[in-house]
Amino acid sequence: MRTFARARFVRVSSRKAGVVLEQIRGKSVADALATLQYTPRIAARLIEKVLRSAIANAEHNHQVRNLDDLRVVQATADGGPSLKRVQPRAMGRAFFIKHRTSHLMVAVSDEVNGARLAPAPERARPPAARPAAAAETPDAKPAARTKAPRGGGKAAASKRGAGKGKR
């Protein structure tokens, strides 16, 4: 049975939490807890609490007795709302600071095939249609480029006045 736990509005960036979640995805619960215990990141402590909550939910709600069978089948960190703050700077300027939050979700399951689902089979693509001229003459060379490329290098940019100087 698949059981999950969710922690919302956690004060850690979803990218930082995602690095830690990637380490435990697909592992058994005991291995995941050991990994989180020795991971030197703040997000690891928060994810460990969510994982322990998912284990407790599996025990209480679905009467899972053998915890050795549980595996982490899903672990995600979605972005939450940002706390916006202003840092005053010199000459009346203001720098904006975003304190990012995230929503952590960990799902555990005792099903045998729940840990790693088989990847979806690739669909066979039809062969791309070739132009009729290319199909008739296989030795034909591609058409030469007649127009010069647009834009230019640094010299062209300086002529247009795209530099940093005053106008």
C-alpha positions in Angstrom: 0.0 0.0 0.0 1.4 3.4 -0.9 1.5 5.9 1.9 2.8 9.4 1.9 3.6 12.3 4.2 3.8 16.0 3.2 5.4 19.0 4.8 4.3 22.3 3.4 5.8 25.8 3.7 9.2 24.5 4.8 11.9 27.2 4.9 14.3 25.6 2.4 14.7 26.0 -1.3 13.2 23.3 -3.4 16.4 23.0 -5.4 18.5 22.4 -2.3 15.9 19.8 -1.0 15.8 18.1 -4.4 19.5 17.3 -4.2 18.9 15.4 -0.9 15.7 13.7 -2.2 17.5 12.4 -5.2 19.8 10.4 -2.9 17.0 8.5 -1.1 14.6 7.9 -4.0 14.2 4.2 -4.6 16.0 3.1 -1.5 14.7 1.0 1.3 13.5 2.9 4.4 16.4 1.8 6.6 19.0 2.8 3.9 17.2 6.2 3.3 17.2 7.0 7.1 20.9 6.1 7.3 21.7 8.2 4.3 19.8 11.2 5.7 21.4 10.8 9.1 24.9 11.3 7.6 24.1 13.9 5.0 25.5 17.2 6.1 22.7 19.5 4.8 20.0 21.3 6.5 17.4 19.9 4.2 18.3 16.3 5.3 17.0 17.0 8.8 13.7 18.3 7.4 13.3 15.4 4.9 14.1 12.9 7.7 11.1 14.2 9.7 8.9 13.8 6.7 10.2 10.3 6.0 9.6 9.2 9.6 6.1 10.6 9.4 5.4 8.6 6.2 6.6 5.4 8.0 4.3 6.2 11.0 1.4 6.7 8.6 2.1 3.3 7.0 2.1 1.7 10.4 -1.0 3.4 11.7 -3.2 3.8 8.7 -2.4 0.7 6.7 -1.2 -1.7 9.5 2.2 -2.3 7.8 4.1 -4.4 10.4 7.2 -5.3 8.5 9.1 -2.1 8.0 11.9 -3.8 6.1 9.6 -4.1 3.1 9.0 -0.4 2.9 10.8 1.5 0.1 10.8 5.2 -0.8 8.9 5.2 -4.1 8.4 8.9 -4.6 10.2 12.0 -3.1 9.5 15.5 -4.5 10.1 19.1 -3.5 7.8 21.6 -5.1 8.4 25.3 -4.8 6.2 27.2 -2.3 5.6 30.9 -1.8 8.6 33.2 -1.3 8.9 35.6 1.6 9.9 38.9 0.1 12.2 41.2 2.1 14.0 44.4 1.2 17.7 45.1 2.1 18.5 48.9 2.1 21.7 49.7 0.2 23.8 52.8 -0.5 22.4 55.9 -2.2 18.8 55.1 -1.5 18.8 51.8 -3.4 17.1 48.7 -2.3 18.0 45.0 -2.9 15.2 42.5 -2.8 15.7 39.2 -0.9 13.6 36.2 -1.5 13.4 33.6 1.3 12.2 30.6 -0.6 10.0 27.9 0.8 9.0 24.4 -0.5 6.5 21.7 -0.2 8.2 18.3 0.6 6.4 15.0 -0.2 7.7 11.5 0.5 5.8 8.3 -0.4 6.6 4.9 0.8 5.2 1.5 -0.3 5.6 -2.1 0.6 4.6 -3.4 -2.9 7.3 -5.4 -4.7 7.1 -3.4 -8.0 6.3 -0.1 -6.4 9.9 1.0 -6.0 10.8 1.2 -9.7 8.1 1.2 -12.3 9.1 -0.1 -15.7 9.8 2.8 -18.1 7.1 3.4 -20.7 8.0 1.7 -24.0 9.2 4.0 -26.7 6.8 4.5 -29.6 8.1 3.7 -33.1 8.3 6.9 -35.1 7.5 6.8 -38.8 10.4 7.7 -41.0 10.7 11.4 -41.8 9.4 12.3 -45.3 12.3 13.4 -47.5 11.9 16.0 -50.3 11.4 14.6 -53.7 14.5 16.1 -55.2 16.7 14.5 -52.5 15.1 11.2 -53.0 15.8 11.2 -56.8 19.4 12.1 -56.7 21.2 10.6 -53.7 24.6 12.2 -54.8 23.2 15.7 -54.9 25.1 18.3 -52.8 23.2 20.6 -50.5 22.5 24.0 -51.9 25.2 26.6 -51.2 24.4 29.4 -48.9 23.9 32.7 -50.8 23.1 35.1 -48.0 25.7 36.4 -45.5 24.9 35.6 -41.9 23.2 38.4 -39.9 24.7 40.3 -37.0 28.5 40.5 -36.8 31.3 40.5 -34.3 32.5 43.2 -31.9 33.3 45.6 -34.7 29.7 45.6 -35.9 28.4 46.1 -32.4 30.6 49.1 -31.7 29.5 50.7 -35.0 25.9 50.5 -34.0 26.6 52.2 -30.6 25.8 49.1 -28.6 28.8 49.7 -26.2 28.6 50.9 -22.6 29.6 54.5 -23.3 27.4 57.5 -23.2 25.4 58.5 -26.3 
